Amino acid sequence: MQNRADADALEFTMLDEEYLGYRIEWATTPSQDHPTKWLGHFHAFKDGHPTVRGSLANPQNSAADANARIIRVARARVDETVLRQGKPCPPV
C-alpha cells in the first residue's frame, strides 16, 4: 500500500495471514527528508495483548523495498514480543 506524500492519515493494508497470533498491518510512505526514498510503518495486534508498532529508520530505494523490509521488521518485533512474554516461538 502506497500513501501519497501529502496524505494526513496512513492507509494500512493487513497481511493475509496471522503471524504468531498477531494481525499485522503495514503502509509505505515517501520520505520527507529524502524525496526519492521510501519508509514503512506497521502495527501488529492480538486480542488481550499490547499493540506492537514501528517504522523504518532507514529510507529504502523503492516502495517495494520498503514494503518487504517493514514486513520483515514487523515479524521480528512480534518475535521479540512473544519471547519477552516467555512463550516459545513455534518452528517455522
N, CA and C atoms as an extended XYZ file, in Angstrom:
276
Properties=species:S:1:pos:R:3:atomname:S:1:resname:S:1:resid:I:1 pbc="F F F"
N         0.861       -1.172        0.000 N   MET     1
C         0.000        0.000        0.000 CA  MET     1
C         0.897        1.220        0.000 C   MET     1
N         0.719        2.069       -0.976 N   GLN     2
C         1.473        3.318       -1.026 CA  GLN     2
C         0.556        4.466       -0.631 C   GLN     2
N         1.095        5.395        0.112 N   ASN     3
C         0.358        6.574        0.519 CA  ASN     3
C         0.957        7.795       -0.155 C   ASN     3
N         0.102        8.746       -0.455 N   ARG     4
C         0.561        9.995       -1.053 CA  ARG     4
C         1.418       10.753       -0.046 C   ARG     4
N         2.349       11.510       -0.556 N   ALA     5
C         3.236       12.282        0.318 CA  ALA     5
C         2.463       13.335        1.108 C   ALA     5
N         1.347       13.830        0.549 N   ASP     6
C         0.599       14.887        1.221 CA  ASP     6
C        -0.564       14.349        2.063 C   ASP     6
N        -0.688       13.044        2.197 N   ALA     7
C        -1.788       12.454        2.955 CA  ALA     7
C        -1.549       12.622        4.450 C   ALA     7
N        -2.618       12.928        5.178 N   ASP     8
C        -2.515       13.097        6.622 CA  ASP     8
C        -2.516       11.757        7.354 C   ASP     8
N        -3.387       10.857        6.956 N   ALA     9
C        -3.526        9.575        7.640 CA  ALA     9
C        -2.972        8.449        6.769 C   ALA     9
N        -2.342        7.489        7.408 N   LEU    10
C        -1.823        6.342        6.681 CA  LEU    10
C        -2.952        5.368        6.389 C   LEU    10
N        -2.909        4.766        5.223 N   GLU    11
C        -3.829        3.698        4.881 CA  GLU    11
C        -3.057        2.392        5.030 C   GLU    11
N        -3.453        1.587        5.992 N   PHE    12
C        -2.752        0.337        6.264 CA  PHE    12
C        -3.399       -0.817        5.509 C   PHE    12
N        -2.569       -1.760        5.111 N   THR    13
C        -3.025       -2.987        4.478 CA  THR    13
C        -2.688       -4.138        5.418 C   THR    13
N        -3.632       -5.063        5.615 N   MET    14
C        -3.388       -6.182        6.517 CA  MET    14
C        -2.788       -7.351        5.751 C   MET    14
N        -1.827       -8.015        6.363 N   LEU    15
C        -1.291       -9.242        5.785 CA  LEU    15
C        -2.391      -10.291        5.730 C   LEU    15
N        -2.309      -11.165        4.746 N   ASP    16
C        -3.339      -12.187        4.573 CA  ASP    16
C        -3.359      -13.200        5.706 C   ASP    16
N        -2.196      -13.475        6.286 N   GLU    17
C        -2.138      -14.476        7.343 CA  GLU    17
C        -1.715      -13.838        8.658 C   GLU    17
N        -2.116      -14.478        9.760 N   GLU    18
C        -1.653      -14.023       11.067 CA  GLU    18
C        -0.227      -14.524       11.273 C   GLU    18
N         0.512      -13.832       12.114 N   TYR    19
C         1.866      -14.236       12.441 CA  TYR    19
C         1.941      -14.392       13.949 C   TYR    19
N         2.121      -15.623       14.413 N   LEU    20
C         2.173      -15.952       15.838 CA  LEU    20
C         0.950      -15.404       16.576 C   LEU    20
N        -0.186      -15.419       15.911 N   GLY    21
C        -1.431      -14.949       16.505 CA  GLY    21
C        -1.662      -13.454       16.359 C   GLY    21
N        -0.709      -12.716       15.849 N   TYR    22
C        -0.841      -11.272       15.649 CA  TYR    22
C        -1.301      -10.977       14.224 C   TYR    22
N        -2.153       -9.989       14.084 N   ARG    23
C        -2.536       -9.472       12.780 CA  ARG    23
C        -1.639       -8.259       12.519 C   ARG    23
N        -0.968       -8.259       11.388 N   ILE    24
C        -0.016       -7.200       11.066 CA  ILE    24
C        -0.596       -6.330        9.953 C   ILE    24
N        -0.566       -5.031       10.181 N   GLU    25
C        -0.944       -4.063        9.151 CA  GLU    25
C         0.260       -3.192        8.854 C   GLU    25
N         0.446       -2.810        7.592 N   TRP    26
C         1.621       -2.052        7.191 CA  TRP    26
C         1.219       -0.996        6.164 C   TRP    26
N         2.093       -0.028        5.997 N   ALA    27
C         1.927        1.015        4.984 CA  ALA    27
C         3.306        1.536        4.600 C   ALA    27
N         3.421        2.051        3.385 N   THR    28
C         4.653        2.706        2.956 CA  THR    28
C         4.345        4.149        2.595 C   THR    28
N         5.320        5.015        2.822 N   THR    29
C         5.162        6.436        2.508 CA  THR    29
C         6.459        6.977        1.925 C   THR    29
N         6.359        7.974        1.068 N   PRO    30
C         7.580        8.630        0.595 CA  PRO    30
C         8.259        9.343        1.771 C   PRO    30
N         9.570        9.318        1.787 N   SER    31
C        10.321       10.002        2.832 CA  SER    31
C        10.265       11.509        2.604 C   SER    31
N        10.019       12.264        3.657 N   GLN    32
C        10.012       13.721        3.532 CA  GLN    32
C        11.429       14.276        3.474 C   GLN    32
N        12.373       13.606        4.132 N   ASP    33
C        13.759       14.070        4.148 CA  ASP    33
C        14.531       13.667        2.896 C   ASP    33
N        14.140       12.540        2.302 N   HIS    34
C        14.808       12.010        1.105 CA  HIS    34
C        13.731       11.728        0.057 C   HIS    34
N        13.389       12.694       -0.797 N   PRO    35
C        12.238       12.585       -1.697 CA  PRO    35
C        12.231       11.373       -2.630 C   PRO    35
N        13.378       10.778       -2.905 N   THR    36
C        13.397        9.613       -3.792 CA  THR    36
C        13.368        8.302       -3.014 C   THR    36
N        13.262        8.369       -1.709 N   LYS    37
C        13.300        7.177       -0.853 CA  LYS    37
C        11.936        6.935       -0.205 C   LYS    37
N        11.787        5.727        0.369 N   TRP    38
C        10.512        5.307        0.953 CA  TRP    38
C        10.709        4.784        2.369 C   TRP    38
N         9.681        4.975        3.206 N   LEU    39
C         9.659        4.465        4.566 CA  LEU    39
C         8.503        3.472        4.719 C   LEU    39
N         8.574        2.656        5.754 N   GLY    40
C         7.498        1.722        6.055 CA  GLY    40
C         7.078        1.871        7.503 C   GLY    40
N         5.823        1.559        7.769 N   HIS    41
C         5.249        1.675        9.103 CA  HIS    41
C         4.377        0.445        9.340 C   HIS    41
N         4.290       -0.007       10.591 N   PHE    42
C         3.438       -1.158       10.881 CA  PHE    42
C         2.843       -1.064       12.277 C   PHE    42
N         1.794       -1.805       12.471 N   HIS    43
C         1.321       -2.140       13.807 CA  HIS    43
C         0.799       -3.568       13.751 C   HIS    43
N         1.042       -4.289       14.826 N   ALA    44
C         0.622       -5.684       14.951 CA  ALA    44
C        -0.203       -5.790       16.221 C   ALA    44
N        -1.340       -6.440       16.115 N   PHE    45
C        -2.211       -6.508       17.274 CA  PHE    45
C        -2.777       -7.910       17.451 C   PHE    45
N        -3.055       -8.208       18.725 N   LYS    46
C        -3.596       -9.511       19.119 CA  LYS    46
C        -4.492       -9.253       20.321 C   LYS    46
N        -5.662       -9.838       20.331 N   ASP    47
C        -6.594       -9.639       21.437 CA  ASP    47
C        -5.931       -9.955       22.771 C   ASP    47
N        -6.096       -9.050       23.730 N   GLY    48
C        -5.558       -9.253       25.065 CA  GLY    48
C        -4.079       -8.951       25.221 C   GLY    48
N        -3.441       -8.432       24.173 N   HIS    49
C        -2.012       -8.127       24.214 CA  HIS    49
C        -1.776       -6.698       23.739 C   HIS    49
N        -0.700       -6.060       24.202 N   PRO    50
C        -0.394       -4.701       23.734 CA  PRO    50
C        -0.082       -4.695       22.230 C   PRO    50
N        -0.437       -3.621       21.583 N   THR    51
C        -0.132       -3.455       20.164 CA  THR    51
C         1.357       -3.186       19.991 C   THR    51
N         1.956       -3.828       19.002 N   VAL    52
C         3.366       -3.632       18.667 CA  VAL    52
C         3.399       -2.694       17.466 C   VAL    52
N         4.168       -1.596       17.546 N   ARG    53
C         4.227       -0.601       16.469 CA  ARG    53
C         5.671       -0.324       16.098 C   ARG    53
N         5.871        0.139       14.870 N   GLY    54
C         7.212        0.523       14.481 CA  GLY    54
C         7.254        1.143       13.103 C   GLY    54
N         8.389        1.727       12.792 N   SER    55
C         8.646        2.346       11.492 CA  SER    55
C        10.090        2.083       11.108 C   SER    55
N        10.357        2.153        9.821 N   LEU    56
C        11.730        2.010        9.346 CA  LEU    56
C        12.510        3.269        9.657 C   LEU    56
N        13.702        3.106       10.181 N   ALA    57
C        14.573        4.250       10.446 CA  ALA    57
C        15.400        4.599        9.213 C   ALA    57
N        15.664        3.612        8.367 N   ASN    58
C        16.474        3.823        7.165 CA  ASN    58
C        15.587        3.847        5.928 C   ASN    58
N        15.557        4.953        5.205 N   PRO    59
C        14.760        5.015        3.977 CA  PRO    59
C        15.234        3.973        2.959 C   PRO    59
N        14.290        3.403        2.239 N   GLN    60
C        14.565        2.382        1.236 CA  GLN    60
C        14.509        2.995       -0.159 C   GLN    60
N        15.083        2.298       -1.138 N   ASN    61
C        15.180        2.836       -2.501 CA  ASN    61
C        13.865        2.850       -3.263 C   ASN    61
N        12.907        2.012       -2.875 N   SER    62
C        11.625        1.962       -3.583 CA  SER    62
C        10.522        1.600       -2.600 C   SER    62
N         9.285        1.807       -3.046 N   ALA    63
C         8.146        1.420       -2.221 CA  ALA    63
C         8.139       -0.087       -2.005 C   ALA    63
N         8.517       -0.856       -3.022 N   ALA    64
C         8.553       -2.318       -2.896 CA  ALA    64
C         9.598       -2.747       -1.864 C   ALA    64
N        10.756       -2.090       -1.869 N   ASP    65
C        11.789       -2.397       -0.878 CA  ASP    65
C        11.293       -2.071        0.530 C   ASP    65
N        10.638       -0.916        0.679 N   ALA    66
C        10.108       -0.513        1.985 CA  ALA    66
C         9.040       -1.499        2.443 C   ALA    66
N         8.203       -1.946        1.521 N   ASN    67
C         7.155       -2.905        1.832 CA  ASN    67
C         7.758       -4.213        2.353 C   ASN    67
N         8.693       -4.769        1.627 N   ALA    68
C         9.311       -6.038        2.024 CA  ALA    68
C        10.040       -5.890        3.363 C   ALA    68
N        10.744       -4.799        3.525 N   ARG    69
C        11.529       -4.576        4.750 CA  ARG    69
C        10.629       -4.403        5.971 C   ARG    69
N         9.543       -3.640        5.831 N   ILE    70
C         8.692       -3.380        7.001 CA  ILE    70
C         7.994       -4.654        7.453 C   ILE    70
N         7.665       -5.534        6.536 N   ILE    71
C         7.042       -6.799        6.932 CA  ILE    71
C         8.044       -7.658        7.700 C   ILE    71
N         9.294       -7.685        7.242 N   ARG    72
C        10.328       -8.428        7.983 CA  ARG    72
C        10.542       -7.836        9.376 C   ARG    72
N        10.583       -6.513        9.447 N   VAL    73
C        10.768       -5.842       10.741 CA  VAL    73
C         9.584       -6.144       11.658 C   VAL    73
N         8.379       -6.085       11.135 N   ALA    74
C         7.186       -6.358       11.945 CA  ALA    74
C         7.238       -7.763       12.522 C   ALA    74
N         7.584       -8.738       11.703 N   ARG    75
C         7.668      -10.116       12.191 CA  ARG    75
C         8.759      -10.261       13.255 C   ARG    75
N         9.880       -9.592       13.057 N   ALA    76
C        10.960       -9.656       14.052 CA  ALA    76
C        10.514       -9.033       15.373 C   ALA    76
N         9.799       -7.928       15.310 N   ARG    77
C         9.312       -7.272       16.535 CA  ARG    77
C         8.279       -8.131       17.247 C   ARG    77
N         7.424       -8.827       16.484 N   VAL    78
C         6.465       -9.755       17.092 CA  VAL    78
C         7.223      -10.901       17.754 C   VAL    78
N         8.257      -11.426       17.081 N   ASP    79
C         9.084      -12.479       17.681 CA  ASP    79
C         9.630      -12.024       19.029 C   ASP    79
N        10.179      -10.822       19.084 N   GLU    80
C        10.736      -10.287       20.327 CA  GLU    80
C         9.662      -10.185       21.402 C   GLU    80
N         8.491       -9.736       21.018 N   THR    81
C         7.390       -9.585       21.970 CA  THR    81
C         6.976      -10.927       22.533 C   THR    81
N         6.853      -11.921       21.681 N   VAL    82
C         6.461      -13.257       22.126 CA  VAL    82
C         7.523      -13.842       23.044 C   VAL    82
N         8.798      -13.670       22.709 N   LEU    83
C         9.875      -14.187       23.558 CA  LEU    83
C         9.875      -13.515       24.926 C   LEU    83
N         9.610      -12.208       24.961 N   ARG    84
C         9.555      -11.495       26.240 CA  ARG    84
C         8.401      -11.983       27.095 C   ARG    84
N         7.345      -12.475       26.466 N   GLN    85
C         6.198      -12.995       27.220 CA  GLN    85
C         6.491      -14.386       27.767 C   GLN    85
N         7.654      -14.946       27.403 N   GLY    86
C         8.053      -16.241       27.921 CA  GLY    86
C         7.428      -17.416       27.217 C   GLY    86
N         6.880      -17.177       26.030 N   LYS    87
C         6.270      -18.246       25.275 CA  LYS    87
C         7.202      -18.635       24.131 C   LYS    87
N         7.458      -19.902       23.947 N   PRO    88
C         8.342      -20.296       22.848 CA  PRO    88
C         7.684      -20.031       21.501 C   PRO    88
N         8.506      -19.637       20.532 N   CYS    89
C         8.016      -19.427       19.177 CA  CYS    89
C         7.863      -20.781       18.494 C   CYS    89
N         6.798      -20.968       17.731 N   PRO    90
C         6.647      -22.228       17.012 CA  PRO    90
C         7.674      -22.334       15.895 C   PRO    90
N         8.036      -23.556       15.482 N   PRO    91
C         9.005      -23.706       14.399 CA  PRO    91
C         8.472      -23.128       13.108 C   PRO    91
N         9.393      -22.611       12.299 N   VAL    92
C         8.986      -22.011       11.010 CA  VAL    92
C         9.198      -23.006        9.905 C   VAL    92
